[in-house]
Amino acid sequence: MNLHNIHTVSRYEAKLLRRSWLFRIFAILSLLVITFFHLTTQANLFWYQWNMVAMSSSIPFVNIYIFNIAQSVIAIFLAGSFLKRDQKLDTAEVVYVRPMSNADYVIGKSWGIIKVFISLNILALLVAAFINLYVSESPFNLLPYVFYLLTLSIPSLVFILGLSFMVMCFVKNQAVTFVILLGYIGVTLFYLGNIEHGAFDFFALTLPNIFSDISGHPVLSDYLLQRSSFLLLGISLLSFTIALVKRLPHHPKKRILLNTLGIIILLLGIGANLSYLWQFRHNDTLRNRYIEKYQAYNSHDKVNLLSEELIYSQKGNQIFVDAHLTVQNRNHRKINSVLIYLNPTLQVTEVSHEGTKLPFKRDEQILVIDKELTPYQIVDLQIRYEGKVSENIGYLEVQDEEYYDTQTGSSILRFGKRYAFVQNDFTLLTPEVLWYPVTFPPMNPEAPYNIQKNFTHFSLKVIPTEKQTVLSQGTSSQSGDTIIFHNTHRLPSISLAIGNYEKKSITVDSVLFELYHFKGHDYFSKEFTNLKDTLGSIISDIKNQYESRKNRVYPFEKLILAETPVSFASYVRNWKGYSEFIQPEIAFIPERGTTLPSGNFKLAKKMQRQRGGGPNRGTIDETEIETRVLRDFITWCFLNESKYEETGNLFVNSIFSSGWNGTSKLNPFDFSGFYFNHANFIYSHNFPVMDILLNTMFKQEENDPWSRWRRRFSGMSDAQKASAFLKEKSFEQAVLDRSLSPEVFYEMLKLKGNYLRNYLTSQIPLADYNKFMTQFMKDYQFKEINFTVLNNSFMRKFNINLMDFIPQWYTINQTPLFIVKGINADKVVVDDYTKYVVQFKIHNPTEVEGIVSVNIEEGEWGRRGRGRQQEKPLQHYIIPAKSYKEIKTLCDERPRNIDINTNIAQNIPSDIVYNFSKINTETKEMTTGMFNTDATLFEYNPKDIIVDNEDQNFHLIESNQKTTLQSIFKKPQEDKYKNLTTWMPPTRWTATVGTNFYGEYINSGYYKKTGNGNNKAEWIAQIETPGFYEVFVYNARIVWGWRREESNMQYYTVKHDDGEEEVSIETNENTQDWVSLGSFHFSPGEAKVILSDKGSNPNQVIYADAVRWVFQNKEK
C-alpha cells in the first residue's frame, strides 16, 4: 500500500466529485433542507417546541441526523455511478494507467469521497452553529458538534460506501444497485431502528444520543459499541471490494491476505454489535431473575418498618451506608427470619442486633436475616452495606416495549433513560432502586395492586465529599461536615439528590417553596422580572384554587423543585398512582425543563402579547403577561393528570402526515401525588386495588366542564376503551390483566371510582360525603388504614354499609346501555317568576342496573359567566335493569343544555348532550324526580323510519384509492372510531364518535374532506306503507371553541317513485337537528338517499350520519 498513490487517487476523486452536477445538486438540496428544518423547528423566528432547543446538543444532533440520511442517499448514487463511469469513460484514465495496486485505488477513491462529504458536513455544521449562536434559544457547546461528526456521520458514511461498492461489484447493474440500497435505507429508517434496540440501524437514529450538561452522554459505552460495529463493517466491506475489483489481476497470496483481513475486521464488527446486544440480553436476564426472587419470597411473612436512620457517604460511584432499623412483627404468629429488600449489587458487610452480629443470607435483592420475632415484637437492627447501585432493579413490571423505548413524544431527540446517578458531581437516588433497606417489596409481579405501603419515621445523615447541595425530605441542619435531615411526619419513602445547585425560595401560606437548579441553568428568571412583588400571591392563588377543587390541603411543610439530568426517567404506574418524579416533598424536574409541556417562557410571552393585542382586544401589560405564562406553566405541567403529545416521528410526520398524530398520556409530574398517594394508605386483603382506586376517585372533580368536553369529542378514547373492556370482563379481572395500557386502566380506575361515588351520592348529599371523606383522610394522615375502619366509620355516619355494594361492583362483568328519548324543556310560570322543567325518558334494556349523572347548564349565552354560575349540581339516578324511566328536573334559570353521562355503559360516547335552542311550550306541572313510564316512545314505528350509519342498511361507496407512502409505513390502527380533526380531515370516509352525531346508544358518523363526487354514502329504508314521506338528514353541529366554520353545502340524491332528485342543504353550524330534504312518494320496498362527497368549497368537511323517513299521507 502506497500512501502517495492513495493521496493522488483521493485528490483526483475529490476533484471529480466536486465537479459532478449530481453531487452539486444533492449538496445544495441537502443544505437547503437542513437549513429549512433548523429555521422552522429550532430557530426563534417561528413557533418551535422547547424540547428541540433546550439542550446544547439539540441543534448539532438534528443537523447530523438529517445530513446522515442525505449523505447516504448521495453516496449510493455517487459510488455506483463512479464505478460504472470508471468502466466506461476515461475520466479516471490518468489514475488507471498508474502502476498502483487495487488497494491503493479503492482506498484512495473511498478517502476522496469521504473527504468531500466531511467538508460538506462541516459546512452544514457551520450553518447549524450560526443558527445556534444568533437565531436560537439553544445554548452553544462545541463538543457535540465534533462528537456527532466523528461518531454518527463518519461511521454511517464508511458503512454505506462499503456496502454500495460491494453490492455494485456483485450485481454489476447500476439501476438494480440503486433500488436495492435505497430500499435498504427505507427499511432502516422505518423498521430496523425499532427492533433489537437499534442494533441494525446504521443511522443510529433510535439510540440515546443527547448530552446532559450534568451527566454527559446517557449510554456512551453502548453507543460507541454500536457505532464502531458499523465502522468496522464498512471497512471490512471495502477490503472485500479491493479483492473484487476487476482493474488489475491479484496475486493469489494478496487476494487471500485481503479476504483474511476483511474477515477479521468483519468479525470484529459483528463482535462489537453482538456485545451491544448482549448488554440488553444481560439486563433482561437480571430483571427476570429479580422478578423470580420477588415471587419466591412473596408468601413469606413480612415485618413493618417503624423507623430508619441512615448514615450515608460516597466515594466515586460507590455508596457506603450504615442503616439503623426498628421493625415490628405484626403477624399473628412467630417468624423465624426477617426479610429485607435492598439493591442487589450493594454488598452487605454486617448485620447486628444490640451489638451482636446476626447471620444472614443474600439472595439477589432479598436479605434474609436469621432472627426470630414473636407476634408484635419490636427489635432494632443495624445493617452496613456498600457498593454500586444497579439501575436494573427498578420498574420490573414495566413492559419491555415501554422500558426500552427511547422516544419522547414525536421528538427525534433521544434523551436516554437513567434511573439512578452516583457520580462525583451528581447523585440521585429514589426508592425505586432500593438504595436503602425496606421490609415490604416495592412491587408484586403476580398481583401488582397487592402492595403494602409502610409509613416510617426516617432520618438521614449525609457526609458529602465536596461542597455540594444535599436534598432530601425533612428539615435539614448541619453538624460539622454532616448534613442531617429530620422528618416530623412518617413517610412512605425518601430520596436523595446531591449536586451543584443554586437555590431560590419563597414562603407561601406557611409552605416553603424551594427551587434548585444547576449552575448556569437559570434561563427563566429574566422572563419574570415583573413578578418579584406578586409571585407569592400568584402561587397562593393557584394553590388555593387547586386545593379547593381537590378538597385537600398540602400535607407537608415544604415543596422542593429539583432539576435532574434530562436522561432521568420514570413511569406513571397505576398501582402506584404517581411517578418517581414526585416524591414526598420533592418534585424532580428535567434539565432546563426540556420535556415539560410549557417550558418555553419566551415564546409563551410572545404568544400572550399577540393574543392580548389586536382590534377590539386592547393591550395587556408585562406583569399580566408574565402572570398568565406562569399560571399556564404551573397548571399544564403540574396540576393536570394527563398531557397530550404527538406520536410518531417529527421529521417523518412533517413530510408524510395528513393530520395531527396525538395521544393522551398520564402526566408524570402531576402534583396530586403529594396530596393523596404520599399522605394516606387504605389497604384491603379482599380488594387490594382499593387504595389506588380511592385516591384516583378523590382526585377527580365532581363536575369538571373540561372533562365533559373531552368526553364529547375524543373519539374512541381511553375511557371508552375501559368501558368496552368492562362490557365482558370484571374489574377484578382488569386488575390482573397486564395487556391493558396504563392510560386505559387509569380511566377504568376513574370510571369505577366515580361510579362508586355516584352510587353513594345518589343516596346522600354530595357536600356531606365530601366533608366526611376529607375529615377521615385528615384524621388518618401518614398512617396505614384498614378498609374496614373506613367502612365502619361510614356506617356510623350514614347508615350505609359499603360491603353491600362493593363485592358486586368489583366482580360484575356486564354493563348496561341506555336509550334516551324525549328530551324537552317547558316553561313554568309561577306568579311573577318563570321556572323551567327539563325532562327526558330513558330505557335500560339490559340485565344489569346502571347509573346516569345529569348536569344542566342554566343561563343565557349572551350573559357572560352566567351559565357557569348557574350550573346545577350533578344529579345521579340508578336505572334498574329492564326498566323505563322518566326524569324531571326543575331549573330556576332558562336551561341552556343538558348533559347525561351514562358512566360505565355501552353508550359511545358516554355523554348524551342536548341543546335547548328554543323553549316554546309551557306547563303547570312542577313535579320533579324519577318516575316509571311506558315503552311507547321506544317501540318501532314503521311510519317513522331512521337509518343510522351504524345500521346494516348504511353503505359507503368509495372509489379506488391510490396507495400513499404514508399508508405503507403507517402502523395499523385497531380502533374503528378515530378522533374528529376538522382542521386536517382525512381523504377517505372515517368513522368518528361525538355527542353531535345521532345514534340510539352509539352516537357516531362518518366524515371526510370534500372530494370530486366519486365517494358516496348510501342509506336504504324498507318502506312498508306507501305514501308521501318527508325525508330528513341529521345535521351534526361541530363547534371548536370560538372558531366558526363558514356555511357549506352538502349534496344528497333522493330516489323515489318519480325518479331521483338532487337536494342540497346548508350545513350551518348553529343547526344541530333533523333537516328536511323535502316530501316524496314511496311505494313499498327500498327507498334510497345518497350523499356525495362533493362540497361547495375545497376545505369543506362532509359528514354522513343518519336519514329519517316520516310518513305524511297516502295521497299522491
Buried (B, 14 or more C-beta within 10 A) or exposed (E): EBEEBBBBBBBBBBEBBBEBEEBEEBBEEBBEBBBEBBBEBBBBEEEBBBBBBBBBBBBBBBBBBBBBBBBBBBBBBBBBBBBBBBEEEEBBEEBEEEEBBBBBBBBBBBBBBBBBBBEBBEBBBEBBBEBBEEBBBBBEBEEBBEBBBEBBBBBBBBBBBBBBBBBBBEBEBBEEBBEBBBEBBBEBBBEBBBEEBBBBBBBBBBBBBBBBBBBEBBBBEBBBBBBBBBBBBBBBBBBBBBBBBEBEEBEEEBBEBBBEBBEEBBEBBBBBBEBBBEBBEEBBEBBEEBBEBBEEBBEBBBBBBBBBBBBBBBEEEBBBBBBBBBBBBBBEEEBEBBBBBBBBBBEBEEBBBEEEEBEBEBEBBBBBBEBEBEEEBEBEBBBBBBBBBBBBBBBBBBBEEEBBBBBBBBBBBBBBBBBBBBBEBBBBBBBBBBBBBBBBBBBBBEEBBBBBBBBBBBBBBBBBEEEBBBBBBBEBEEEEEBBBBBBEBBBBBBBBBBBBBBEEEEEBEEBBBBBBBBEEBEBBEEBBEBBEEBBBEBBEBBBEEBBEBBBBBBBBBBBBBBBBBBBBBBBBBBBBBBBBBBBBBBBBBBBBBBBBBBBBBBBBBBBBEEEBEEEEEEEBEBBEBBBBBBBBBBBBBBBBBBBBBBBBBBBBBEEBBBBBBBBBBBBBBBBBBBBBBBBBBBBBEEBBBBBBBBBBBBBBEBBEBEBBBBBBBBBBBBBBBBBBBBBEBBBBEBBEEEEBBBBBBBBBBBBBBBBBBBBBBBEBEBEEBBEBBBEBBEEBBBBBBEBBEBBEBBBEBBEBEBEEBBEEBBEBBBBBBBBBEEBBBBBBEEEEEEBBBBBBBBBBBBEBBBBBBBBBBBBEEEEEEBBEEBBBBBBBBBBEEEBBBBBBBBBEBBBBBBBBBBBBBBBBBBBBBBBBEEBEEEBEEEEBEBEEBEEEBBEEEEEEBBBBBBBEBBBBBBEEEEEEEEEEBBEEEEEEBBBBBBEEBBBBBBBBBBBBBBBBBBBBBBBBBBBEEEBBBBBBBEBEEBBBBBBBBBBBBBBEEEEEBEBBBBBBBBBBBEEEBEBEBEBBBEBBEBBEBEBBBBEEEEBBBBBBBBBBEEEBBBBBBBBBBBBEEEEE
